[in-house]
Amino acid sequence: MEKFKRLHDYIREAYSTPKEFIPLHEPRFVGNEKAYVNDAIDSTFVSSVGEYVNRFEQMMCDITGAKHAVATVNGTSALQIALILSGVQNGDEVITQGLSFIATANAISYCGAEPVFIDVDKETMGLSPNSLNDFLKECSEQRNGECFSKLTGKRIAAIVPMHTFGHPVDIDGIINVAKEYNIAVVEDAAESLGSSYKEKHTGTLGLLGAFSFNGNKTVTCGGGGAIVTNDKSLALKAKHITTTAKVPHPYEYTHDMIGYNFRMPNLNAAMACAQLEKLEEFVKNKRNWAEKLSAFCKENKIDFILEPNNSCSNYWLNAICLGNREERDNVLEYLNKHGVMSRPIWTLLYKMPMYAGCYKDRQTNAQWLEDRIVNIPSSVIL
């Protein structure tokens, strides 16, 4: 435990916090947040229509390189709408990874579909292309150009990889498998704003991508999300159905399909624009902190999780890998007891009571990671 006591002291020194509680990831408001929010208030456009919403969407295009971006109220709603746009329907199945935050599976369920949990790779902590291919090769069949499960007879409508802790998944490998089986890929990029894979921003390699601007993300507007895509027709439909599917008209209220009240308010967008102005600086700062942590951990024989090959990570949450579950639990207890917030990786999704009946493969790597991973403070150091 001595080396983890040194880790505790090192983190406190880095954050210049001798005694106070150190959170896992807290927001930093050091730019134009107050000015932009006040401007939005003065404009009286504080709901889902306003210039900051438009500016936010353009900034997301500029940052990610996507041709289109649509602002939503949160990352979960962004993923839900992205799945609907990809063609997911009630009664379908959607493949995702067993190791993810609950929102990934919930967004699938909101579409009336059922998640199928496939193992991850240790290197990326994200969906394994090999495990994906093994499952589809053994358990699926093609009917009229679509993929169906031989186990349930249900259509497999989409694949949702998640970029864990901001580290890009092997998205090329996943897309190659998906193309072979005629399945759409929707990226859960909630944690990976500012991350890239082979110099392409996460969220832009699949058919659609979904981002989150929750309070614990690299940049935040309290609650917010975004859908990105290079398909103009999908972007237009995304904006339409997230605006209650209201048909444009000067005064009539006509709605042509079931829609959702999922548009980001201008008030949140104002804060988001100010935060996005700081994204490059924040990511540079976080990568610098990760580099220092990595060097410290190497010197003290602690396994620090580095960005995967072919990628540039935002290091949203820094992670260390322990020897076994007992050591993991001891480190979690020590750090939290001494005011340095740390968390285990998520409980595997198939262990949740509402998803216990869903198909899962062996989940060997996911279980190995659940037993060993600990997140440590990752806030931007000013």
N, C-alpha and C positions, 0 to 999 in steps of 0.2 A: 504493500500500500504506500510505501515511502515515495515512489516515483509519482503517484497520483496526488500526494500532498504537494510535491513540487509543481505539478501541473496546476493545482489550485492556486498556489502562490504566484505562478507565472501569469495566470489569467488575471488575477487581482492587480498585479503590477501593470500589465498591459492596459487595463481599463482605468488605471489610477483610482482604484476603489479599495482602500485599505480594509474597510469593515462592512460597507453597505451591501445589500443584496444585488447580485448581478443577474439580470434576466437572460434568457436564452437568445432572444432576438427582439429588440425594441426599435421602434421607428426613430428616424432622425428628421427633424424639421428645421432646416438651416438655409432655406432658399426663399422663394416667393409665395409660400403657402398662404400666409395670412393676407398678403396683398391680393392674391388672386381670389381667395374666398370672399374677401370683403367686396371686391369688384363684382363677383357673381351676385352677392346679396344686393348691392346697389343697382344692378341691372334688373332685379326682380325675377329674373329667369333662374329659379333655383331647382326646378324639377327636371324632367328628361329632355327639355329643349333648351339650347343655349350654345353660345359660341365656344365655351370651354369643352363641351362634348365633341363638337366638330374638331377642335384643336387637338384634343386627346386622341381621337381616331387617326388623325393625320400623323401625329407624333409616333403612334404605334406602328404605322406603316413605315415611317422613316427609320425607326429603330430596328425593326425586325426584317425589313426588306419585303414584307408582304404587300401585295397590291391593294388589299382591302382590310379594314379593321372595323369592328362593330363593338361599341361599348355596352357592357351589361352591369347588372347590380352586384354580381360576385362571380367568382371563378366557377362555382358549381353550376350556376345557371348558364354560364358560357359553355361549359362542357355538355350540359343537357341539350341546349339548342344545337350545338355542333353535331351531336349524335343524331338528332332529328333530321338535320340537313343532310347528313351522310346517308340517310335512308333507313335508320333504325326504326322499327315499328313494334307495336304491342305484340308480345309473344315471341320475339326474336331472341337470340343469344348474342352477347358481345364479349369477346375475349379481352381480358385485361390481366394485370399481374396481381398475384395474391399479396404482395408486399406493397401497400400504398395507403394513403390516407383514406378515410371512410368516404369522402366526397366522391372519389372515383367510382366506387360501386353504387353509391346513392344516385348519381347522375344517370347511370345506366338504368336503375330501377325506376326513376321518374319517367323514363320513356316507355315503361311497361315491359322492358326487356329483362333478361336474367344474365348476370355476369358468369363467365367461365374463367376460373383462376389458373393461370399458367405460371410456372416458376420464373425466377429472375436469374441473371448472371451475377456472380459475386463482384466482378470488376466494375459494373455500372450500377448495381442494385436495381436495375430496371429490367423490363421484360426480355427474356432470353430468346433470340431468334431460333436457336436450335431446339429448345423446348417447344416453342410455338410450332415449328415445322414438324416435330415428332407427333404432337397432338393432332394436327390437321391431317398428316399422312395416315395416321392410324384410325382416326375417329370422324373423318368428314368425307363427303362425296359431293360431286358436282351434279346439279340438275338445272338444265336450261341456263347455264352460265352463272349460276349462283351456288354458294356453298351451304351445305346442310350437314347437321350433326347426325352421324349414324347412331349415336347413343339415344338421342331424344327426338330426332326427326325435325327439329327446329332449324330455321335459317340462322346461319352465323353472319350477322349483318355488318359487324365492324370489329376492329382491333384497336384497343386503347393502351398504348404504352405511356408510362409516366416517367418524367425526368427527375429521378429521386434526389432530393436535396439540392437541385439545380445542376446535377451532373448529367450530361446528355446520355441517353440510352443509345444502343447500336441501332439507330433508326434506319440506316441503309439495309441492314440485315433483315429487319422487320418488314420493311416495304417490299423487299425482294420476295419474301415468303408470301406476303399479302397479295401481290400481283399474281403469283402462281395459282392462288386459290380464289381470286376474284373477290377480295374483301377490302373494304375501305379502311384507311388508317386515319384515326383522329388522335392527335397528340394532346395528352394532358401535360401542358407546359406551365401549370400553375406556379411551380416553384422556380422556374428557370429563365425568368426575364433577365436578359444580359448574357445568357449562355449560348454557345454556338457549337455546331457539329460540322466538321470539315468546312469551316468558315461560313456556314449558313445558320441563321438563327433558329433555335429550337421553336417548334410550333409551325414552321413554314414548310416542312418537308412532307407532311401528310396532306390529306385533302383539306383538313381544317386543324386549327390549334386553339387551345383555350388557356388563358392566363388569369391569374388572381392578383388582386391588389388589397388583400386582407391586411389587417394591422401588423401582422408578423412577417410580411414579405419584404423583399429588398427595397422596393418602393411601395407606398401605400396611399390609399385615399380613404382609409377607414374600412370601407367595404366597396369592392368593385371588381369587374372582370372585363375580359375582352376576347372576342373571337377574331382570329385572323385567317385569311384564305387568299388564294390567287384567283379564285373563281368568282367573277363578277355576279353571276346569277345567284350563287349561294349567298354572297354578301348582301345583295338586295333583299333576298328572302329572309335572311337573318335579321336585318333591320325591321322588316315588315312584321314578322311574327313576335319579335321582342317588344313591339309597340302595339300590342293587343290586336294585331292584324287589321288595323284601321285603314280603310281605303281613303287615300288623300282627297279631301274636299274642303272648301272654305268653311262650311258649317254643318254639313250632314254627318251623322254618325252611322257609318256602314262598315261592317266587319265581314270579311269574306272567308274566314277560317278560324279555328280555335287558336288564339294567340296568347301571349304572355306579357305581363307587365314587368318586363325585365330590363328596361333601359336604365343606364346609369344617370343619376341626377346631375345637373349642371354644377351643383354645389360640390359634389364629390369629384367631378371632372376637373374643377378648378384646382383642387389640391393635387390631383393626379398629374396635371400638367406641370406644376411646380416640382413635384417629385421626379418626374421623368427628366426634367432638366438636369437633375443631379445623378441620374442613373450611371452614367459613365464614371463619374467620380466615385460613387459608392462601390461599384463593382471593382474598380481599381484598388480601393481601400480594402475591400473584403478579400481580394486575392492576395494582397500584401499581408494581411493578418493570417490567412491560411498558410502562406509561405513560412511565416515565422513560427506558427504552430507546428507545421510539418518538421521544421528544423529542430525545434525543441523536442518533439516526440521521438524523432530519430535518435537524438542524443540520449534520450532516456528510455529507449527501447519500448516505446508505445507505438502501436500500429495506427497511423493516421491515414484516413481515406483521401486519396488523391484523385484528381480528375481523370477520367478514362482516356484511352488513346483517341486521337483524332478529334479532340474536343477542347473547348475553352469554357470552364465552368465559372458561374458566378459565386460558387461556394456559399450558397444561401445558408445552409446549416453545416457547420463543420462536424465531422464525426470521427470517433476513434473506435477501433475494433478490439475487443477484449478476448481473453483466452477461452472463456466459457460463461455460462449464464450466472454462475455463482460470483465470479469476479465482476461481471457486469453489474449485478445487483449491489455488490459491496461498494463499487465506485459510485454508482448512483446515490446510494445512501450517504456516503461520505461527502460528496460535493454538495448535494442539496442541504445536508445538515449544516454545512459551513457556508451557506449563502451563495453558492455558485450554482445557478440553475442548470440542470442537465436532465436529459430525457432519453428513454429507450426509443428504439425505432418502433413503428406502429405494431400493435397486435395484428397478426395476419388476418386478412379480411374474412377468410372462410371460417374463422373461429368465432365470428360475430353470430349471435343467435339467428338474425334474419337472413344470413347468407350460409348457414350451416348445411343446407341441402343442395347448394350449388356444386357443380362439378369442379374438381381440383385435380391437378396432377400430383406428383410426389412432393413437390414444394421443398425439395432438399436444400437448395441454396437459400430460399426465403427463410426457412426455419433456422438454418445456420446463422444467418444475419440477425434474425430476431433475438437469438440467444446471446449476441455479442456486441451489437452496435449501441453506442452512446453518443448523443449529440451534446456538444459543449458550446458555451457562449459564442455567438456569431454576429453580434450587432456591429454595425459600422463604427469603427473607432475614430473619433474626431481628433 
